[in-house]
Amino acid sequence: MTKQARLKATLSALALVASAQSAAAMDEITVGYFLEWPMPFEYAKATGMYDEALGMKVNWVSFDAGTAMSAAMASGDVQISVSQGVPPFVVGVSGGVDLQIVDVAVSYSENDNCVVAEALEIDKTNAKELDGKKVGVPIGTAAHYGFLKQMDHFGVDITTMEIVDMAPAEGAAAFAQGNLDMVCGWGGALRRMKEHGNVLLTGAEKEELGILVFDVTSVPASFATEHADVLTKFLQVTADANAMWAEGSKKDEMVAVIAKDAGMDPADAAASLATFTFPTVAEQLGPKWLGGGAQEFMLGVAQVFVDAGSIPQALKSYADTVNTGPLSEVKH
């Protein structure tokens, strides 16, 4: 064996040892999620199913925007983010954050939107009147992407608008006080926004324009590589909780637990869940989602953000930002 070959073999062995030590040392993980965003995984979260399946403590931390999730994963504070919006994921990876999508968490075109103040009497027939108005938008999120696409559709010049970066809950409060002409968000905050205004387009109308709205489970690429087995176990629990919800016999029990965990009234949680779709593992691995559709969609999202000046440039391809390996091992 040559000196170069021996060195290569030694380095490979050291890498394997380091990886094994890293895996062995992991006795807990931290997972990010959203409050007021009720999903079946929260039933598993609240009943300890993740801890039991993974054989370790799972810590949970809530966020108010997907951009903050990216930052937390980049810093190493969070290992898994559940239901991160595709736009903030695209913003992160386009900016050099090494993240990967490992499943499709939820599709929800009816539960992410922009609302116009009722006093303005603006709807889709006169939306051009939004020129020059003040809008609260969580920048770099699915709501921001939807806002940009809708304004482009209606021919509204966003350079004339005063755009304020606001998390949905913050935006809803400012909107209720009459400090914004339009506000964008999701979940419980969106419901509160609708109490003071109207949407321009329904979920179905947005989908016709190619405005898909779905979230993913995302992880640092290094975590996916070093702890693929842990990730598969985590995704298995999520898939099992989704299947339990779809089966239907435990929905009342699940809604009560999910609502409490999400910090919501059970009726509100049920109303939100009714607007959500949770693709099966087989569907997620198919062409519409992680089999190619999501990668193509991310290119389009990135271009919208580039055109709006929100990010300097897009990646040439988003294929490497999707890792279906762990999900492929989930039993379904």
C-alpha positions in Angstrom: 0.0 0.0 0.0 1.4 3.4 -0.9 1.8 6.2 1.6 -1.1 8.1 -0.1 -3.3 5.1 0.0 -2.5 4.5 3.7 -3.3 8.2 4.5 -6.6 8.0 2.6 -7.5 4.8 4.5 -6.5 6.4 7.8 -8.6 9.5 7.2 -11.6 7.3 6.1 -11.3 5.3 9.3 -11.1 8.5 11.4 -14.2 9.9 9.7 -16.1 6.7 10.5 -14.9 6.8 14.1 -15.9 10.4 14.5 -19.3 9.7 12.9 -19.8 6.7 15.3 -18.8 8.8 18.3 -21.2 11.6 17.2 -24.0 9.2 16.9 -23.3 7.5 20.2 -23.0 10.8 22.0 -26.4 11.9 21.0 -28.8 11.4 23.9 -31.3 14.2 23.1 -32.4 16.4 20.2 -34.2 19.7 19.9 -37.0 20.1 17.4 -38.6 23.3 16.2 -42.3 23.8 15.6 -45.0 26.5 15.5 -47.7 27.3 18.0 -51.2 27.9 16.7 -50.4 25.5 13.9 -52.2 22.3 14.8 -51.0 19.1 13.2 -51.2 15.3 14.0 -47.5 15.2 15.0 -48.4 17.2 18.1 -50.5 14.3 19.4 -47.4 12.2 19.2 -45.3 15.0 20.7 -47.7 15.5 23.7 -48.0 11.8 24.4 -44.3 11.0 24.3 -44.3 8.9 21.2 -41.2 10.6 19.8 -39.2 10.1 23.0 -40.2 6.4 23.1 -39.4 5.7 19.5 -36.1 7.5 19.5 -35.0 6.3 22.9 -33.9 9.8 23.9 -35.3 13.1 25.2 -36.8 15.2 22.5 -36.8 18.9 23.4 -39.3 21.2 21.6 -38.9 24.9 20.9 -41.5 27.1 19.2 -40.8 29.7 16.5 -42.9 32.5 14.9 -41.3 32.3 11.5 -39.5 29.7 9.3 -36.5 32.1 8.8 -35.8 31.8 12.5 -35.9 28.1 12.2 -33.1 28.2 9.5 -31.0 30.4 11.8 -31.4 28.0 14.7 -30.5 25.0 12.6 -27.5 26.8 11.2 -26.2 27.6 14.7 -26.7 23.9 15.8 -29.3 24.8 18.4 -32.1 22.9 16.5 -31.6 19.5 14.8 -35.1 19.1 13.2 -37.7 21.7 12.1 -41.3 20.5 11.6 -43.5 22.4 9.2 -40.9 24.9 7.9 -42.3 26.9 5.0 -40.7 26.2 1.6 -40.0 29.9 1.0 -37.9 30.4 4.2 -36.2 27.1 3.4 -35.3 28.4 -0.1 -34.1 31.7 1.4 -31.8 29.8 3.8 -30.2 27.4 1.3 -29.9 30.1 -1.3 -27.9 32.0 1.2 -25.5 29.2 1.9 -27.2 27.5 4.9 -26.7 23.7 4.4 -30.2 22.4 5.0 -32.1 19.5 3.5 -35.8 18.7 3.1 -36.7 15.2 4.5 -40.5 15.1 4.2 -43.6 17.1 3.2 -45.2 18.1 6.4 -48.5 19.6 5.2 -50.2 21.3 2.3 -52.5 24.3 3.2 -53.4 26.7 0.5 -56.4 27.9 2.5 -54.4 28.6 5.6 -51.9 31.1 4.4 -53.0 34.4 2.9 -53.1 38.2 2.9 -56.1 40.2 4.2 -57.1 43.7 3.2 -58.7 46.1 5.8 -62.5 46.1 5.4 -62.6 49.9 5.4 -60.7 50.0 2.1 -63.4 48.0 0.3 -60.7 46.4 -1.9 -61.2 43.0 -3.4 -59.9 41.1 -6.5 -61.9 43.5 -8.8 -60.0 46.6 -7.7 -56.8 45.3 -6.1 -54.7 47.8 -8.1 -55.9 50.3 -5.4 -53.4 48.7 -3.1 -50.6 50.8 -4.7 -49.1 52.9 -2.0 -50.6 51.0 0.9 -48.9 49.8 4.1 -48.7 46.0 4.5 -47.3 43.8 7.3 -45.5 40.7 5.9 -43.3 38.1 7.5 -40.4 38.5 5.1 -38.9 35.4 3.5 -41.8 33.1 4.4 -44.6 31.4 2.5 -46.8 34.4 3.2 -44.3 36.7 1.7 -44.0 34.5 -1.4 -47.8 34.5 -1.7 -48.0 38.2 -1.3 -45.4 38.8 -4.0 -47.2 36.5 -6.4 -50.6 38.0 -5.8 -49.4 41.6 -6.2 -47.7 40.6 -9.4 -50.9 39.0 -10.6 -53.0 42.1 -9.8 -50.3 44.5 -11.3 -49.7 46.2 -7.9 -46.4 48.0 -7.8 -44.8 46.9 -4.6 -42.1 49.6 -4.8 -44.9 52.1 -4.0 -45.9 50.1 -0.9 -44.6 50.4 2.7 -43.7 46.8 3.5 -43.1 46.1 7.2 -41.5 42.8 8.3 -43.9 41.5 10.9 -44.5 38.0 12.4 -48.1 36.9 11.8 -49.2 37.4 15.5 -47.6 40.8 15.6 -49.2 41.7 12.2 -52.6 40.6 13.3 -52.4 42.8 16.4 -51.4 45.9 14.4 -54.1 45.2 11.8 -56.7 45.0 14.5 -55.6 48.4 15.8 -56.0 49.9 12.3 -52.2 50.4 11.7 -52.0 48.4 8.5 -53.9 48.4 5.2 -53.1 44.8 4.5 -51.5 42.0 6.5 -50.3 38.5 5.6 -49.9 35.4 7.7 -51.2 31.9 8.6 -52.9 29.8 11.3 -54.5 31.4 14.3 -53.1 34.8 13.4 -54.8 34.6 9.9 -58.2 33.8 11.5 -57.8 37.0 13.7 -56.8 39.0 10.6 -60.0 37.9 8.8 -62.1 39.4 11.6 -61.0 42.9 10.3 -60.9 42.3 6.5 -61.1 40.1 3.5 -58.8 38.0 1.4 -58.2 38.8 -2.3 -58.0 35.2 -3.5 -59.2 31.8 -2.1 -56.8 28.9 -1.7 -58.1 27.3 -4.9 -57.7 30.6 -6.9 -54.1 30.9 -5.6 -53.4 27.3 -6.7 -54.7 28.1 -10.2 -52.0 30.8 -10.3 -49.3 28.3 -9.3 -49.1 29.5 -5.7 -48.7 26.2 -3.9 -48.4 26.5 -0.1 -46.8 23.6 1.7 -44.4 23.0 4.6 -41.6 20.6 5.0 -39.6 18.9 7.7 -36.0 20.2 7.4 -32.7 19.4 9.0 -29.1 20.4 8.8 -27.5 18.3 6.0 -24.8 17.1 8.5 -27.6 15.7 10.9 -29.2 13.8 8.0 -25.8 12.2 7.2 -24.7 11.4 10.7 -28.0 10.4 12.2 -30.1 9.0 9.4 -31.4 6.3 11.7 -32.6 8.8 14.2 -34.3 10.8 11.4 -36.0 7.7 10.0 -37.4 6.9 13.5 -38.6 10.5 13.9 -40.3 10.5 10.4 -41.9 7.1 11.2 -43.7 8.6 14.3 -44.8 11.6 12.2 -46.2 9.3 9.5 -47.9 7.1 12.1 -49.6 10.1 13.6 -50.7 11.3 10.2 -52.1 7.9 9.4 -53.9 7.8 12.8 -55.5 11.2 11.9 -56.5 10.0 8.5 -58.1 6.8 9.8 -60.4 9.0 11.8 -61.6 6.9 14.8 -59.5 8.9 17.3 -60.0 12.4 15.9 -61.9 13.8 18.9 -59.2 12.6 21.3 -56.5 13.9 19.0 -58.0 17.3 18.5 -58.2 17.9 22.2 -54.6 17.0 22.7 -53.4 18.8 19.6 -55.3 22.0 20.5 -53.8 22.1 24.0 -50.3 21.6 22.7 -50.8 24.3 20.0 -52.2 26.8 22.5 -55.6 26.9 20.8 -59.3 26.4 21.4 -60.3 22.9 20.2 -62.9 24.3 17.8 -60.3 26.6 16.2 -57.8 23.8 16.0 -60.4 21.6 14.3 -61.2 24.3 11.9 -57.5 24.8 10.9 -57.0 21.0 10.6 -59.9 20.8 8.2 -58.0 23.0 5.8 -54.8 20.9 6.0 -53.8 18.0 3.8 -51.1 15.5 5.0 -49.6 13.6 2.1 -48.8 9.9 2.7 -45.2 8.7 2.6 -45.9 7.1 -0.8 -47.4 10.4 -2.1 -44.4 12.4 -0.7 -41.9 10.2 -2.5 -43.9 10.5 -5.8 -43.4 13.0 -8.6 -45.7 15.8 -7.3 -43.6 16.2 -4.2 -40.1 15.1 -3.4 -39.8 13.0 -6.6 -39.2 16.2 -8.5 -42.1 18.6 -8.1 -40.8 20.3 -4.9 -37.3 20.8 -6.5 -38.9 22.5 -9.5 -41.2 24.6 -7.3 -38.2 25.8 -5.3 -36.6 27.2 -8.4 -39.7 29.2 -9.1 -39.9 30.5 -5.5 -36.2 31.5 -5.6 -36.7 33.4 -8.8 -39.6 35.3 -7.3 -37.4 36.4 -4.4 -34.5 37.3 -6.7 -36.8 39.4 -8.8 -38.1 41.1 -5.7 -34.6 41.8 -4.4 -35.1 39.7 -1.3 -32.2 37.4 -2.1 -29.1 38.1 -4.3 -29.2 34.9 -6.3 -30.8 31.5 -6.7 -29.1 28.1 -6.8 -28.8 26.5 -10.2 -30.6 23.5 -8.9 -32.3 22.6 -5.6 -32.0 18.8 -6.2 -29.3 18.4 -3.5 -31.5 20.2 -0.9 -33.9 17.2 -0.9 -32.9 14.0 0.9 -35.4 11.2 0.6 -33.1 8.5 2.1 -34.5 8.6 5.7 -38.2 8.8 4.5 -37.6 5.9 2.1 -36.9 3.7 5.1 -40.2 4.6 6.8 -42.7 1.7 6.9 -46.0 2.6 5.2 
